[in-house]
């Protein structure tokens, strides 16, 4: 009888056509969806592809530099459009249909339970919230998948996070991730599997934030179970889609099982430089004045994030001397936020709402930091130089904490529990 297996072992084993796989084993996997982003067209190899393996298993998303902020980026857009026309790729999310790639993956049902997905962006693990084996890979691997439909993976060992208790009002997926990063530190080259009774209190938006952020502690994959919350969500965005969810076997072997009591998690903040063993409750942070506050990115530009920000900002004003920049993660998010009045509340408070793009998150355009400035961000990374000057300081927190801090003019957790949705 085969040994019990973890979620990632079962998904990758299925994709490799194997009944059983083990950590350390290298397998050749069929890839269900390969996602190409705009900046990858800076490599000439894609333009030289004669024939793709399966156009239906390829998507192209304009996200990092849109609309094009430089002539060079405009050229990459031209190459992307030529590529999709040449190869008959229908899943093309050009300007007007665009968004940050991992938001588009979620909205367009490119990630389905039990499947394998890859993209050149390092936060591709975001799709693990859908019970998907999703990982960021290099340009050469993406090219291989485009041409052959396959890639190789080394089966990673799995760390399981057993969630107990109940997520408290004002506590978000960002706070849960920062609690994990602050307590247990890095998880390099591992798959992180989430489960336990507490998961029932964590909605899909927060699961996606957690899955996105595990790249910051070095994990290869994040995998969540295809529970009722997940399956109901997938049924809404992809009615009639066929897939085979994978669940962990009883008795599966884990490198470690770590128990996190959600009752004890409170609003968190990561100090500049890293999230690894560097996150503490906001209540324990000394007073830090800020120059800029940012809400957006693949981790926290979702509709739920803009809702939280709008609730806290409604009827109030951003502090003098503070720039609050809000970037919806996609055109769909932007449109729905307008329809619900979130954008109105945010702009009336004195914030700027930008186009949907990676922009400020990776320090490219629409909100870079000057030397000596301090930013509180709900984006994905806080290392030196990430959002602009190497002499700027970047703190990471939830959209609720960022919005409250923008009002106060300093990093604060005040009003987070009261103003945020439960």
Buried (B, 14 or more C-beta within 10 A) or exposed (E): EEEBBBBBBBBBBBBBEBEEBEBEBEBEBBBBBBBBBBBBBBBEBBEEBEEBBBBEBBBBBBBBBBBBBEEEBEEBBEBBBEBBEEBEBEBBBBEEBBBBBBBBBBBBBBBBBBBBBBBBBBBBBBBBBBBBBBBBBEBEBBBBBBBBBBBEBEBBBBBBBBBBBBBBEBBBBBBBBBBBBBEBBBBEEBBBBBBBEBBEBBBBBBBBBBBBBBBBBEBBBBBBBBBEBBBEBBEEBBEEEEBEBBBBBEEBBBBEEBEBBBBEBBBBBBBBBBBBEBBBBBEEBEEBEBBBBBBBBBBBBBBBBBBBBBBBBBEBEBBEEBBBBBBBBBBBBBBBBBEBEBBBBBBBBBBBBBBBBBBBBBBBBBBBBEEEBBBBBBBBBBEBEBBBBEEBBBBBBBBBBBBBBBBBBBBBBBBBBEBBEE
